Amino acid sequence: MVNSTLVVAAVLSFACGAVHSWLGERWLIGPLVAPAHRRGILEKSALARQTLRFAWHITTLAWWGMGATLMALAYRPLNGTGLVVLGIIATTFLATGIIALATSRGRHLSWPVFLAIAGLSALPLL
């Protein structure tokens, strides 16, 4: 039997990563490393520019990895280890959602998605 709440959480995690990389590259990272806008260390160091870019996109890979884990758990009976993994994922997305909500004062659109993933991931634990 498929756990549909975990499938939805996985899809949200994949979608969040895709939107993060695409919009971030278009509206934040790309402009920051563009020659016309480089300032400070970004102007002087190719390594700093590369680090900024890959660090941004590594976040997407982490969300995709958690999404893949959620998808795998959705198609298996949940045992002790699976429940622990779900607890870790739910807690991670809960903390991420709270931090995004607090630091952006609700203006950044990621927090409801993170909290939804947290809630959907936690449902099998109840």
C-alpha positions as CSV (number, residue, x, y, z in Angstrom):
1,M,0.0,0.0,0.0
2,V,1.3,3.5,-0.9
3,N,1.4,6.2,1.7
4,S,0.0,9.1,-0.3
5,T,0.9,11.7,2.3
6,L,4.6,10.8,1.9
7,V,4.3,10.9,-1.9
8,V,2.8,14.5,-1.7
9,A,5.6,15.5,0.7
10,A,8.2,14.0,-1.7
11,V,6.7,15.9,-4.7
12,L,6.7,19.1,-2.7
13,S,10.3,18.6,-1.8
14,F,11.3,18.0,-5.5
15,A,9.2,21.0,-6.6
16,C,10.7,23.2,-3.9
17,G,14.2,22.3,-5.0
18,A,13.5,22.9,-8.7
19,V,11.9,26.3,-8.0
20,H,14.7,27.2,-5.6
21,S,17.4,26.5,-8.2
22,W,15.6,28.1,-11.1
23,L,14.4,31.3,-9.4
24,G,17.6,31.6,-7.3
25,E,19.8,31.4,-10.4
26,R,17.6,33.8,-12.3
27,W,17.0,36.5,-9.7
28,L,19.8,36.1,-7.1
29,I,22.9,34.1,-7.9
30,G,23.1,35.0,-11.6
31,P,22.9,38.7,-11.0
32,L,25.3,38.6,-8.0
33,V,28.0,36.9,-10.0
34,A,27.4,38.8,-13.3
35,P,30.5,40.9,-14.1
36,A,28.5,44.2,-14.0
37,H,27.3,43.6,-10.4
38,R,30.3,41.9,-8.7
39,R,31.4,43.7,-5.6
40,G,33.9,42.8,-2.8
41,I,35.1,39.2,-2.8
42,L,32.8,38.3,-5.7
43,E,34.6,40.7,-7.9
44,K,38.0,39.4,-7.0
45,S,37.6,35.6,-6.6
46,A,36.3,33.1,-9.2
47,L,36.4,30.6,-6.4
48,A,34.0,32.7,-4.3
49,R,31.6,33.0,-7.2
50,Q,31.8,29.3,-7.9
51,T,31.3,28.5,-4.2
52,L,28.2,30.7,-4.0
53,R,26.7,29.1,-7.0
54,F,27.3,25.5,-6.0
55,A,26.4,26.1,-2.4
56,W,23.0,27.4,-3.6
57,H,22.4,24.4,-5.8
58,I,23.6,21.9,-3.2
59,T,20.6,22.9,-1.2
60,T,18.4,21.8,-4.0
61,L,20.2,18.4,-4.1
62,A,19.6,18.0,-0.4
63,W,15.9,18.6,-0.8
64,W,15.8,16.2,-3.8
65,G,17.6,13.6,-1.6
66,M,15.0,14.0,1.1
67,G,12.3,13.9,-1.5
68,A,13.7,10.6,-2.8
69,T,13.9,9.2,0.7
70,L,10.2,10.2,1.3
71,M,9.2,8.6,-2.0
72,A,11.1,5.4,-1.0
73,L,9.4,5.3,2.4
74,A,6.0,5.9,0.8
75,Y,6.2,2.5,-1.0
76,R,7.5,0.4,2.0
77,P,6.0,-0.7,5.3
78,L,7.3,1.7,7.9
79,N,9.4,0.0,10.5
80,G,11.5,1.5,13.4
81,T,14.2,2.9,11.1
82,G,11.7,4.4,8.6
83,L,9.9,6.1,11.4
84,V,13.2,7.5,12.8
85,V,14.0,8.8,9.3
86,L,10.6,10.4,8.9
87,G,11.1,12.1,12.3
88,I,14.4,13.5,11.2
89,I,12.9,14.7,7.9
90,A,9.8,16.2,9.5
91,T,11.9,18.0,12.2
92,T,14.4,19.3,9.6
93,F,11.5,20.8,7.4
94,L,9.8,22.1,10.5
95,A,12.9,24.0,11.6
96,T,13.5,25.2,8.1
97,G,9.9,26.4,7.8
98,I,10.0,28.2,11.2
99,I,13.4,29.9,10.3
100,A,12.1,31.0,6.9
101,L,8.9,32.3,8.4
102,A,10.7,34.2,11.2
103,T,13.6,35.6,9.2
104,S,11.4,36.8,6.3
105,R,8.5,37.8,8.6
106,G,6.3,35.7,6.4
107,R,7.2,37.3,3.1
108,H,9.2,34.5,1.6
109,L,6.9,31.9,0.1
110,S,9.0,28.9,1.1
111,W,7.8,28.6,4.7
112,P,4.3,27.2,4.0
113,V,5.8,24.6,1.7
114,F,8.4,23.6,4.3
115,L,5.7,23.4,7.0
116,A,3.5,21.3,4.7
117,I,6.3,18.9,4.0
118,A,7.0,18.7,7.8
119,G,3.4,18.0,8.6
120,L,2.9,15.4,5.8
121,S,6.1,13.7,6.9
122,A,5.0,13.6,10.5
123,L,1.5,12.2,9.8
124,P,2.7,8.5,9.8
125,L,4.3,9.1,13.2
126,L,1.0,9.9,14.8
